[in-house]
């Protein structure tokens, strides 16, 4: 005849498994990285221009130095304790975004290159400091917000805007996208890349932006 487990014994076993789950989730949360550099963006552009792509990180916590430029969000452990998620490349998020855009434009046989920037809250000074080289158009993308917060639920916050400049620095067109996406558990963060791709696709495929890039 089997042994009858006491109520306290069941409680102890349950507590043990809860603690183990919390430790496992916390271990998975430490040191996570996400790839933003190799994300294909479906851009419907055609252009005969030489396009420089500059991405300016204006996230307040990056500009202030509270977070490093490669910060992309939080991964929460089993006790809801947050750990920073960084870019897989180790490069600033702005550089990874620029790389993805340039790669996607190049796939459309467009002559595009990266114009590097440093985090700055002042758009005017950032534009004046751009090394435009031989670019006849500049696609300037501003990261006002990009952050994922992933634990027992997932939130993705973004606020992105873009401007197309001519060779004299005049603004020819602009666009903006902003949203907060929420979903259930996504421990692997598989939802994040498609949201990133979709946000940039919507931003750059604005008809005015596409026309100004021609």
GROMACS elastic network, one bead per residue, 0.5 to 0.9 nm:
[ bonds ]
;  ai    aj funct       b0    kb
    5     8     6  0.82632   500
    5     9     6  0.62686   500
    5    10     6  0.69317   500
    6     9     6  0.51691   500
    6    10     6  0.66397   500
    6    11     6  0.88995   500
    7    10     6  0.52701   500
    7    11     6  0.64181   500
    7    12     6  0.87820   500
    8    11     6  0.50322   500
    8    12     6  0.61990   500
    8    13     6  0.87113   500
    9    12     6  0.50717   500
    9    13     6  0.62816   500
    9    14     6  0.86416   500
   10    13     6  0.51529   500
   10    14     6  0.61623   500
   10    15     6  0.85677   500
   11    14     6  0.50867   500
   11    15     6  0.60763   500
   11    16     6  0.85210   500
   12    15     6  0.50665   500
   12    16     6  0.60905   500
   12    17     6  0.87414   500
   13    16     6  0.50249   500
   13    17     6  0.63671   500
   13    18     6  0.86912   500
   14    17     6  0.52851   500
   14    18     6  0.62308   500
   14    19     6  0.86745   500
   15    18     6  0.50581   500
   15    19     6  0.61503   500
   15    20     6  0.85613   500
   16    19     6  0.52145   500
   16    20     6  0.61896   500
   16    21     6  0.86634   500
   17    21     6  0.60826   500
   17    22     6  0.85522   500
   18    21     6  0.51064   500
   18    22     6  0.61976   500
   18    23     6  0.86823   500
   19    22     6  0.50751   500
   19    23     6  0.62169   500
   19    24     6  0.85649   500
   19    78     6  0.86447   500
   20    23     6  0.51397   500
   20    24     6  0.60806   500
   20    25     6  0.86245   500
   21    24     6  0.50242   500
   21    25     6  0.60966   500
   21    26     6  0.84611   500
   21    78     6  0.69767   500
   22    25     6  0.52724   500
   22    26     6  0.60965   500
   22    27     6  0.85675   500
   22    77     6  0.70191   500
   22    79     6  0.63513   500
   23    26     6  0.50804   500
   23    27     6  0.60752   500
   23    28     6  0.86444   500
   23    77     6  0.78470   500
   23    78     6  0.63786   500
   23    79     6  0.85933   500
   24    27     6  0.51259   500
   24    28     6  0.62958   500
   24    29     6  0.86976   500
   24    77     6  0.83723   500
   24    78     6  0.74197   500
   25    28     6  0.51080   500
   25    29     6  0.62290   500
   25    76     6  0.81246   500
   25    77     6  0.53021   500
   25    79     6  0.86137   500
   25   151     6  0.88952   500
   25   187     6  0.86740   500
   26    29     6  0.50248   500
   26    30     6  0.65788   500
   26    75     6  0.88955   500
   26    76     6  0.71342   500
   26    78     6  0.51200   500
   26    79     6  0.75423   500
   26    80     6  0.85956   500
   26    81     6  0.79782   500
   26    83     6  0.88957   500
   27    30     6  0.55918   500
   27    31     6  0.87845   500
   27    77     6  0.73462   500
   27    78     6  0.86979   500
   28    31     6  0.80072   500
   28    32     6  0.75873   500
   28    75     6  0.88097   500
   28    77     6  0.75763   500
   28   187     6  0.87105   500
   29    32     6  0.60963   500
   29    74     6  0.86907   500
   29    75     6  0.53815   500
   29    76     6  0.60636   500
   29    77     6  0.55146   500
   29    78     6  0.85816   500
   29    82     6  0.81519   500
   29    83     6  0.64954   500
   29    84     6  0.86543   500
   29    85     6  0.85027   500
   29   151     6  0.86642   500
   29   187     6  0.87658   500
   30    75     6  0.76880   500
   30    76     6  0.86457   500
   30    77     6  0.79407   500
   30    82     6  0.89669   500
   30    83     6  0.60871   500
   30    84     6  0.78540   500
   30    85     6  0.82680   500
   31    83     6  0.75223   500
   31    84     6  0.73585   500
   31    85     6  0.67068   500
   31    86     6  0.79595   500
   32    74     6  0.89572   500
   32    75     6  0.74449   500
   32    83     6  0.82617   500
   32    84     6  0.75556   500
   32    85     6  0.51943   500
   32    86     6  0.68297   500
   32    87     6  0.87525   500
   32    88     6  0.83800   500
   33    72     6  0.85422   500
   33    84     6  0.87730   500
   33    85     6  0.53261   500
   33    87     6  0.53259   500
   33    89     6  0.84338   500
   33    90     6  0.87547   500
   34    72     6  0.78522   500
   34    85     6  0.71337   500
   34    86     6  0.64375   500
   34    87     6  0.51326   500
   34    89     6  0.83376   500
   34   189     6  0.83970   500
   34   192     6  0.88095   500
   34   193     6  0.85367   500
   35    38     6  0.65152   500
   35    39     6  0.76602   500
   35    86     6  0.88663   500
   35    87     6  0.59301   500
   35    89     6  0.69352   500
   35    96     6  0.84438   500
   35   193     6  0.79540   500
   36    39     6  0.59640   500
   36    87     6  0.66500   500
   36    88     6  0.74054   500
   36    89     6  0.81198   500
   36    93     6  0.73135   500
   36    96     6  0.56901   500
   36    97     6  0.64853   500
   36    99     6  0.88673   500
   36   100     6  0.74198   500
   36   193     6  0.73304   500
   36   196     6  0.81854   500
   37    40     6  0.89650   500
   37    87     6  0.82284   500
   37    88     6  0.80744   500
   37    89     6  0.71183   500
   37    91     6  0.89878   500
   37    93     6  0.82963   500
   37    95     6  0.79764   500
   37    97     6  0.62872   500
   37    98     6  0.82008   500
   37    99     6  0.60479   500
   37   100     6  0.54757   500
   38    96     6  0.79131   500
   38    97     6  0.89454   500
   38    99     6  0.77969   500
   38   100     6  0.59102   500
   38   103     6  0.84227   500
   39    97     6  0.85555   500
   39    99     6  0.89492   500
   39   100     6  0.56515   500
   39   101     6  0.85074   500
   39   103     6  0.88023   500
   39   104     6  0.84786   500
   39   193     6  0.72857   500
   39   194     6  0.87505   500
   39   196     6  0.84236   500
   39   197     6  0.67916   500
   40    43     6  0.89637   500
   40   100     6  0.64176   500
   40   101     6  0.79104   500
   40   103     6  0.75402   500
   40   104     6  0.59049   500
   40   197     6  0.71000   500
   41   100     6  0.71408   500
   41   101     6  0.68516   500
   41   103     6  0.86014   500
   41   104     6  0.57142   500
   41   105     6  0.86046   500
   41   196     6  0.89502   500
   41   197     6  0.54668   500
   41   198     6  0.76320   500
   41   200     6  0.70267   500
   41   201     6  0.59852   500
   42   104     6  0.71177   500
   42   197     6  0.78247   500
   42   198     6  0.83850   500
   42   200     6  0.86910   500
   42   201     6  0.59088   500
   42   205     6  0.86031   500
   43   101     6  0.85102   500
   43   104     6  0.67804   500
   43   105     6  0.69638   500
   43   108     6  0.82109   500
   43   200     6  0.86168   500
   43   201     6  0.59872   500
   43   202     6  0.87865   500
   43   204     6  0.68595   500
   43   205     6  0.61356   500
   44   105     6  0.88031   500
   44   108     6  0.81957   500
   44   201     6  0.86588   500
   44   204     6  0.84751   500
   44   205     6  0.62670   500
   44   210     6  0.76099   500
   45   105     6  0.73496   500
   45   108     6  0.72947   500
   45   110     6  0.83584   500
   45   204     6  0.84744   500
   45   205     6  0.73689   500
   45   209     6  0.89919   500
   45   210     6  0.56738   500
   45   211     6  0.83265   500
   45   213     6  0.74548   500
   45   214     6  0.76460   500
   46   105     6  0.86195   500
   46   108     6  0.70557   500
   46   109     6  0.81999   500
   46   110     6  0.70239   500
   46   210     6  0.76124   500
   46   211     6  0.87398   500
   46   213     6  0.75861   500
   46   214     6  0.60274   500
   47    50     6  0.81453   500
   47    51     6  0.86417   500
   47   108     6  0.88677   500
   47   109     6  0.85171   500
   47   110     6  0.61169   500
   47   111     6  0.82609   500
   47   210     6  0.85914   500
   47   211     6  0.88600   500
   47   213     6  0.60383   500
   48    51     6  0.89541   500
   48   110     6  0.70127   500
   48   111     6  0.77781   500
   48   213     6  0.84111   500
   48   214     6  0.61083   500
   49   110     6  0.76308   500
   49   111     6  0.70235   500
   49   112     6  0.85747   500
   49   135     6  0.76711   500
   49   136     6  0.58949   500
   49   137     6  0.64391   500
   49   213     6  0.70695   500
   49   214     6  0.64025   500
   50   110     6  0.75417   500
   50   111     6  0.51859   500
   50   112     6  0.60299   500
   50   113     6  0.82316   500
   50   134     6  0.72145   500
   50   136     6  0.52876   500
   50   137     6  0.62032   500
   50   138     6  0.84129   500
   51   102     6  0.88573   500
   51   110     6  0.78063   500
   51   111     6  0.61749   500
   51   113     6  0.65231   500
   51   114     6  0.86901   500
   51   134     6  0.87018   500
   51   135     6  0.53319   500
   51   136     6  0.62341   500
   51   138     6  0.54725   500
   51   139     6  0.68936   500
   51   213     6  0.77589   500
   52   102     6  0.84451   500
   52   111     6  0.85891   500
   52   112     6  0.56611   500
   52   113     6  0.50576   500
   52   114     6  0.57225   500
   52   115     6  0.58633   500
   52   132     6  0.68807   500
   52   133     6  0.84526   500
   52   134     6  0.85005   500
   52   135     6  0.54957   500
   52   136     6  0.78752   500
   52   137     6  0.63094   500
   52   139     6  0.61811   500
   52   140     6  0.82812   500
   53    98     6  0.61535   500
   53    99     6  0.85809   500
   53   101     6  0.75467   500
   53   102     6  0.68028   500
   53   112     6  0.69726   500
   53   113     6  0.60433   500
   53   115     6  0.55638   500
   53   116     6  0.82420   500
   53   137     6  0.86552   500
   53   138     6  0.57885   500
   53   140     6  0.60873   500
   53   141     6  0.77739   500
   54    94     6  0.82465   500
   54    95     6  0.84093   500
   54    98     6  0.63637   500
   54   113     6  0.88118   500
   54   114     6  0.61367   500
   54   116     6  0.60105   500
   54   117     6  0.66731   500
   54   130     6  0.80984   500
   54   138     6  0.71760   500
   54   139     6  0.62510   500
   54   141     6  0.62365   500
   54   142     6  0.85489   500
   55    93     6  0.89619   500
   55    94     6  0.52402   500
   55    95     6  0.69598   500
   55    97     6  0.70215   500
   55    98     6  0.58198   500
   55   114     6  0.86309   500
   55   115     6  0.78766   500
   55   116     6  0.73469   500
   55   117     6  0.67294   500
   55   118     6  0.88712   500
   55   139     6  0.82838   500
   55   140     6  0.58466   500
   55   142     6  0.58263   500
   55   143     6  0.72273   500
   55   162     6  0.89423   500
   56    94     6  0.62441   500
   56    95     6  0.89028   500
   56   116     6  0.84430   500
   56   117     6  0.59906   500
   56   118     6  0.67743   500
   56   119     6  0.61192   500
   56   120     6  0.69197   500
   56   121     6  0.86051   500
   56   123     6  0.81450   500
   56   126     6  0.77609   500
   56   140     6  0.74256   500
   56   141     6  0.61714   500
   56   143     6  0.60952   500
   56   144     6  0.86453   500
   57    60     6  0.87436   500
   57    62     6  0.74854   500
   57    63     6  0.75565   500
   57    69     6  0.77193   500
   57    92     6  0.88195   500
   57    93     6  0.78413   500
   57    94     6  0.58381   500
   57   117     6  0.81237   500
   57   118     6  0.71254   500
   57   120     6  0.65044   500
   57   121     6  0.78988   500
   57   141     6  0.86134   500
   57   142     6  0.61745   500
   57   144     6  0.68151   500
   57   145     6  0.84248   500
   58    61     6  0.85498   500
   58    62     6  0.72095   500
   58    63     6  0.62833   500
   58   119     6  0.59766   500
   58   120     6  0.56727   500
   58   121     6  0.51309   500
   58   122     6  0.81996   500
   58   123     6  0.86895   500
   58   142     6  0.65754   500
   58   143     6  0.53855   500
   58   145     6  0.74083   500
   59    62     6  0.53649   500
   59    63     6  0.61868   500
   59    64     6  0.85971   500
   59   119     6  0.80116   500
   59   120     6  0.86148   500
   59   121     6  0.79162   500
   59   143     6  0.63041   500
   59   145     6  0.53498   500
   59   146     6  0.75657   500
   60    63     6  0.51727   500
   60    64     6  0.60191   500
   60    65     6  0.85063   500
   60    66     6  0.85263   500
   60   121     6  0.76330   500
   60   144     6  0.76446   500
   60   145     6  0.82204   500
   61    64     6  0.52436   500
   61    65     6  0.61863   500
   61    66     6  0.50703   500
   61    67     6  0.55476   500
   61    68     6  0.83568   500
   62    65     6  0.50565   500
   62    66     6  0.59456   500
   62    68     6  0.58062   500
   62    69     6  0.58656   500
   62    70     6  0.89360   500
   62    71     6  0.79962   500
   62   119     6  0.69424   500
   62   120     6  0.88371   500
   63    66     6  0.78080   500
   63    67     6  0.81431   500
   63    68     6  0.87503   500
   63    69     6  0.83732   500
   63   118     6  0.89897   500
   63   119     6  0.54521   500
   63   120     6  0.59182   500
   63   121     6  0.66924   500
   64    67     6  0.77372   500
   65    68     6  0.64078   500
   65    69     6  0.84712   500
   67    70     6  0.81246   500
   67    71     6  0.62673   500
   67    84     6  0.88648   500
   68    71     6  0.55273   500
   68    86     6  0.86484   500
   68    92     6  0.79257   500
   69    72     6  0.83678   500
   69    86     6  0.87161   500
   69    91     6  0.77279   500
   69    93     6  0.61244   500
   69    94     6  0.76196   500
   69   118     6  0.87416   500
   69   119     6  0.74591   500
   70    85     6  0.84512   500
   70    86     6  0.52360   500
   70    87     6  0.53269   500
   70    88     6  0.87142   500
   70    89     6  0.86421   500
   70    90     6  0.63864   500
   70    91     6  0.58334   500
   70    93     6  0.50067   500
   70    94     6  0.81313   500
   71    74     6  0.85954   500
   71    84     6  0.68041   500
   71    85     6  0.60704   500
   71    87     6  0.66021   500
   71    92     6  0.76419   500
   71    93     6  0.69919   500
   71   147     6  0.81831   500
   72    84     6  0.76720   500
   72    85     6  0.57038   500
   72    86     6  0.53820   500
   72    87     6  0.65416   500
   72    93     6  0.70397   500
   72   146     6  0.67247   500
   72   147     6  0.52879   500
   72   148     6  0.66509   500
   73    83     6  0.84480   500
   73    84     6  0.60121   500
   73    85     6  0.51342   500
   73    86     6  0.71466   500
   73   146     6  0.77210   500
   73   149     6  0.57596   500
   73   150     6  0.79783   500
   73   156     6  0.85901   500
   74    82     6  0.58238   500
   74    83     6  0.54465   500
   74    85     6  0.53436   500
   74    86     6  0.87453   500
   74   147     6  0.75244   500
   74   148     6  0.60560   500
   74   150     6  0.60731   500
   74   151     6  0.83465   500
   75    80     6  0.87609   500
   75    81     6  0.82892   500
   75    82     6  0.57010   500
   75    83     6  0.52411   500
   75    84     6  0.63906   500
   75    85     6  0.63345   500
   75   148     6  0.80531   500
   75   149     6  0.61092   500
   75   151     6  0.59379   500
   75   187     6  0.85779   500
   76    79     6  0.76013   500
   76    80     6  0.50441   500
   76    81     6  0.52119   500
   76    83     6  0.59757   500
   76    84     6  0.86980   500
   76   149     6  0.75184   500
   76   150     6  0.59950   500
   76   152     6  0.79340   500
   77    80     6  0.50955   500
   77    81     6  0.51635   500
   77    82     6  0.63603   500
   77    83     6  0.74733   500
   77   151     6  0.67882   500
   77   152     6  0.89162   500
   78    81     6  0.71600   500
   78   151     6  0.79956   500
   78   152     6  0.84600   500
   79    82     6  0.88491   500
   80   151     6  0.69369   500
   80   152     6  0.82080   500
   82   149     6  0.85790   500
   82   150     6  0.88732   500
   82   151     6  0.85961   500
   85    88     6  0.89792   500
   85   148     6  0.86543   500
   86    89     6  0.85316   500
   86    90     6  0.71471   500
   86    91     6  0.89014   500
   86    92     6  0.88486   500
   86    93     6  0.83928   500
   87    90     6  0.53703   500
   87    91     6  0.65625   500
   87    92     6  0.72204   500
   87    93     6  0.64695   500
   87    96     6  0.80796   500
   88    91     6  0.78840   500
   89    92     6  0.83371   500
   89    96     6  0.78277   500
   90    93     6  0.86348   500
   91    94     6  0.82603   500
   91    95     6  0.65277   500
   91    96     6  0.67934   500
   92    95     6  0.53250   500
   92    96     6  0.65441   500
   92    97     6  0.88166   500
   92   118     6  0.89912   500
   93    96     6  0.50636   500
   93    97     6  0.61426   500
   93    98     6  0.85648   500
   94    97     6  0.51821   500
   94    98     6  0.61789   500
   94    99     6  0.86054   500
   94   116     6  0.84368   500
   94   117     6  0.79420   500
   94   118     6  0.84394   500
   94   119     6  0.84715   500
   94   141     6  0.89078   500
   94   142     6  0.88189   500
   94   143     6  0.76739   500
   95    98     6  0.50675   500
   95    99     6  0.60883   500
   95   100     6  0.86714   500
   95   114     6  0.80886   500
   95   115     6  0.89928   500
   95   116     6  0.69940   500
   95   117     6  0.81632   500
   96    99     6  0.50103   500
   96   100     6  0.62501   500
   96   101     6  0.86947   500
   97   100     6  0.51805   500
   97   101     6  0.62855   500
   97   102     6  0.86536   500
   98   101     6  0.51468   500
   98   102     6  0.60733   500
   98   103     6  0.84786   500
   98   113     6  0.86136   500
   98   114     6  0.62068   500
   98   115     6  0.81955   500
   98   116     6  0.84091   500
   98   141     6  0.84204   500
   99   102     6  0.51754   500
   99   103     6  0.60038   500
   99   104     6  0.84953   500
   99   113     6  0.83811   500
   99   114     6  0.68501   500
  100   103     6  0.51817   500
  100   104     6  0.61395   500
  100   105     6  0.86542   500
  101   104     6  0.51049   500
  101   105     6  0.61442   500
  101   106     6  0.85120   500
  101   112     6  0.88472   500
  101   114     6  0.89379   500
  101   200     6  0.83652   500
  102   105     6  0.50798   500
  102   106     6  0.59709   500
  102   107     6  0.85191   500
  102   110     6  0.87827   500
  102   111     6  0.86630   500
  102   112     6  0.56315   500
  102   113     6  0.60040   500
  102   114     6  0.67847   500
  103   106     6  0.50849   500
  103   107     6  0.62538   500
  103   108     6  0.89742   500
  103   112     6  0.81478   500
  103   113     6  0.87658   500
  104   107     6  0.51298   500
  104   108     6  0.69078   500
  104   110     6  0.89898   500
  105   108     6  0.52300   500
  105   109     6  0.68516   500
  105   110     6  0.55027   500
  105   111     6  0.75920   500
  105   112     6  0.65607   500
  106   111     6  0.62399   500
  106   112     6  0.62566   500
  106   113     6  0.87575   500
  107   110     6  0.72317   500
  108   111     6  0.89364   500
  109   112     6  0.88856   500
  112   135     6  0.84830   500
  113   135     6  0.86118   500
  115   130     6  0.69671   500
  115   131     6  0.65680   500
  115   132     6  0.70447   500
  115   133     6  0.88180   500
  115   138     6  0.87094   500
  116   130     6  0.77502   500
  116   131     6  0.80181   500
  117   120     6  0.83527   500
  117   126     6  0.74257   500
  117   129     6  0.84885   500
  117   130     6  0.73234   500
  118   126     6  0.82729   500
  119   126     6  0.88833   500
  120   123     6  0.72234   500
  120   125     6  0.84192   500
  120   126     6  0.68281   500
  121   125     6  0.89913   500
  121   126     6  0.84152   500
  121   144     6  0.88983   500
  122   125     6  0.56924   500
  122   126     6  0.62784   500
  122   127     6  0.88123   500
  123   126     6  0.50520   500
  123   127     6  0.61365   500
  123   128     6  0.86234   500
  123   142     6  0.84409   500
  124   127     6  0.52776   500
  124   128     6  0.62765   500
  124   129     6  0.87226   500
  125   128     6  0.50524   500
  125   129     6  0.61739   500
  125   130     6  0.87873   500
  126   129     6  0.51907   500
  126   130     6  0.64305   500
  127   130     6  0.53025   500
  127   140     6  0.83412   500
  127   169     6  0.77179   500
  128   131     6  0.85989   500
  128   169     6  0.81067   500
  129   132     6  0.88032   500
  130   133     6  0.87839   500
  132   135     6  0.55620   500
  132   136     6  0.83611   500
  132   137     6  0.88118   500
  132   138     6  0.76684   500
  132   167     6  0.79911   500
  133   136     6  0.89421   500
  134   167     6  0.84855   500
  135   138     6  0.65862   500
  135   166     6  0.84521   500
  135   167     6  0.67032   500
  136   165     6  0.83812   500
  136   166     6  0.59464   500
  136   168     6  0.86389   500
  137   164     6  0.67177   500
  137   165     6  0.56086   500
  137   167     6  0.59304   500
  137   169     6  0.87760   500
  137   212     6  0.83588   500
  137   213     6  0.66566   500
  137   214     6  0.88934   500
  138   163     6  0.79508   500
  138   164     6  0.55833   500
  138   166     6  0.64814   500
  138   167     6  0.76141   500
  138   169     6  0.82948   500
  138   213     6  0.83575   500
  139   162     6  0.69176   500
  139   163     6  0.59318   500
  139   165     6  0.65880   500
  139   204     6  0.89503   500
  139   209     6  0.87467   500
  139   213     6  0.79439   500
  140   161     6  0.83278   500
  140   162     6  0.54380   500
  140   163     6  0.51022   500
  140   164     6  0.61956   500
  140   165     6  0.75362   500
  141   160     6  0.70771   500
  141   161     6  0.57740   500
  141   163     6  0.65756   500
  141   164     6  0.88475   500
  142   145     6  0.87433   500
  142   159     6  0.84515   500
  142   160     6  0.57014   500
  142   161     6  0.52275   500
  142   162     6  0.60975   500
  142   163     6  0.84845   500
  143   146     6  0.66570   500
  143   158     6  0.80257   500
  143   159     6  0.65450   500
  143   160     6  0.51157   500
  143   161     6  0.70366   500
  144   158     6  0.75276   500
  144   159     6  0.53366   500
  144   160     6  0.58991   500
  144   161     6  0.78039   500
  145   157     6  0.66918   500
  145   160     6  0.67615   500
  145   178     6  0.85168   500
  146   156     6  0.74825   500
  146   157     6  0.56512   500
  146   159     6  0.65696   500
  146   160     6  0.79609   500
  146   196     6  0.89776   500
  147   155     6  0.82815   500
  147   156     6  0.58431   500
  147   157     6  0.53516   500
  147   158     6  0.65906   500
  148   154     6  0.72101   500
  148   155     6  0.57072   500
  148   157     6  0.62748   500
  148   158     6  0.86571   500
  148   189     6  0.88973   500
  148   192     6  0.75421   500
  149   153     6  0.81092   500
  149   154     6  0.57420   500
  149   155     6  0.51147   500
  149   156     6  0.63192   500
  149   157     6  0.83130   500
  150   153     6  0.60113   500
  150   155     6  0.63960   500
  150   156     6  0.82988   500
  150   185     6  0.77746   500
  150   186     6  0.71960   500
  150   187     6  0.71414   500
  150   189     6  0.72681   500
  151   154     6  0.61413   500
  151   155     6  0.88995   500
  151   185     6  0.67115   500
  151   186     6  0.75181   500
  151   187     6  0.67422   500
  152   184     6  0.70042   500
  152   186     6  0.75572   500
  152   187     6  0.76603   500
  153   182     6  0.74732   500
  153   183     6  0.60479   500
  153   186     6  0.68515   500
  153   187     6  0.85381   500
  154   181     6  0.79369   500
  154   182     6  0.56056   500
  154   183     6  0.52621   500
  154   184     6  0.59927   500
  154   185     6  0.61038   500
  154   186     6  0.64628   500
  154   187     6  0.85542   500
  154   189     6  0.81674   500
  154   191     6  0.87699   500
  155   180     6  0.67816   500
  155   181     6  0.54743   500
  155   183     6  0.66371   500
  155   184     6  0.88432   500
  156   179     6  0.80702   500
  156   180     6  0.55935   500
  156   181     6  0.50088   500
  156   182     6  0.65430   500
  156   183     6  0.89647   500
  156   192     6  0.74562   500
  156   195     6  0.81492   500
  157   178     6  0.77778   500
  157   179     6  0.60869   500
  157   181     6  0.64737   500
  157   182     6  0.88385   500
  158   177     6  0.77982   500
  158   178     6  0.53767   500
  158   179     6  0.56431   500
  158   180     6  0.64929   500
  158   181     6  0.86648   500
  158   196     6  0.87883   500
  158   199     6  0.82104   500
  159   176     6  0.75213   500
  159   177     6  0.59070   500
  159   179     6  0.66592   500
  159   180     6  0.88539   500
  160   175     6  0.85211   500
  160   176     6  0.56954   500
  160   177     6  0.53740   500
  160   178     6  0.61693   500
  160   199     6  0.80233   500
  160   200     6  0.81198   500
  160   203     6  0.74840   500
  161   174     6  0.73011   500
  161   175     6  0.55842   500
  161   177     6  0.62885   500
  161   178     6  0.84127   500
  161   203     6  0.69623   500
  162   173     6  0.82105   500
  162   174     6  0.53824   500
  162   175     6  0.53068   500
  162   176     6  0.63213   500
  162   203     6  0.69657   500
  162   204     6  0.73970   500
  162   209     6  0.81984   500
  163   171     6  0.64449   500
  163   172     6  0.73377   500
  163   173     6  0.56824   500
  163   175     6  0.67459   500
  163   209     6  0.74852   500
  164   169     6  0.88645   500
  164   170     6  0.82207   500
  164   171     6  0.57572   500
  164   172     6  0.54824   500
  164   173     6  0.53277   500
  164   174     6  0.64155   500
  164   209     6  0.65529   500
  164   212     6  0.64843   500
  164   213     6  0.69573   500
  165   168     6  0.75134   500
  165   169     6  0.51942   500
  165   170     6  0.52269   500
  165   172     6  0.57013   500
  165   173     6  0.76063   500
  165   212     6  0.83130   500
  165   213     6  0.88327   500
  166   169     6  0.53054   500
  166   170     6  0.54595   500
  166   171     6  0.67568   500
  166   172     6  0.68497   500
  166   212     6  0.86167   500
  167   170     6  0.74984   500
  171   174     6  0.75740   500
  172   208     6  0.83895   500
  172   209     6  0.79857   500
  172   212     6  0.59783   500
  172   213     6  0.88531   500
  173   208     6  0.57316   500
  173   209     6  0.53937   500
  173   210     6  0.87758   500
  173   211     6  0.83636   500
  173   212     6  0.61957   500
  173   213     6  0.89459   500
  174   206     6  0.83810   500
  174   208     6  0.71557   500
  174   209     6  0.62197   500
  175   203     6  0.61190   500
  175   204     6  0.76114   500
  175   206     6  0.65987   500
  175   208     6  0.79546   500
  175   209     6  0.70959   500
  176   202     6  0.86767   500
  176   203     6  0.60350   500
  176   206     6  0.88915   500
  177   199     6  0.68503   500
  177   200     6  0.84130   500
  177   202     6  0.72844   500
  177   203     6  0.60238   500
  178   199     6  0.81466   500
  179   199     6  0.89106   500
  181   195     6  0.84465   500
  183   186     6  0.79166   500
  183   191     6  0.89081   500
  185   188     6  0.89499   500
  185   189     6  0.88239   500
  186   189     6  0.52702   500
  186   190     6  0.67506   500
  186   191     6  0.71334   500
  187   190     6  0.79963   500
  188   191     6  0.83197   500
  189   192     6  0.56237   500
  189   193     6  0.81201   500
  190   193     6  0.66555   500
  190   194     6  0.79519   500
  191   194     6  0.59661   500
  191   195     6  0.65990   500
  191   196     6  0.89928   500
  192   195     6  0.52991   500
  192   196     6  0.62473   500
  192   197     6  0.87539   500
  193   197     6  0.61087   500
  193   198     6  0.84926   500
  194   197     6  0.50378   500
  194   198     6  0.59657   500
  194   199     6  0.85230   500
  195   198     6  0.50407   500
  195   199     6  0.60799   500
  195   200     6  0.87080   500
  196   199     6  0.52897   500
  196   200     6  0.64386   500
  196   201     6  0.85793   500
  197   200     6  0.54179   500
  197   201     6  0.60397   500
  197   202     6  0.86595   500
  198   202     6  0.61416   500
  198   203     6  0.85258   500
  199   202     6  0.52849   500
  199   203     6  0.61694   500
  199   204     6  0.87820   500
  200   204     6  0.60495   500
  200   205     6  0.81875   500
  201   204     6  0.55225   500
  201   205     6  0.57655   500
  201   206     6  0.85297   500
  202   205     6  0.53560   500
  202   206     6  0.64307   500
  203   206     6  0.59193   500
  203   209     6  0.84303   500
  204   207     6  0.83209   500
  204   209     6  0.62584   500
  204   210     6  0.69756   500
  205   208     6  0.82982   500
  205   209     6  0.67326   500
  205   210     6  0.60631   500
  206   209     6  0.53030   500
  206   210     6  0.62853   500
  206   211     6  0.87099   500
  207   210     6  0.51571   500
  207   211     6  0.61275   500
  207   212     6  0.86306   500
  208   211     6  0.51543   500
  208   212     6  0.61943   500
  208   213     6  0.87200   500
  209   212     6  0.51495   500
  209   213     6  0.62800   500
  209   214     6  0.89875   500
  210   213     6  0.52201   500
  210   214     6  0.66726   500
  211   214     6  0.55041   500
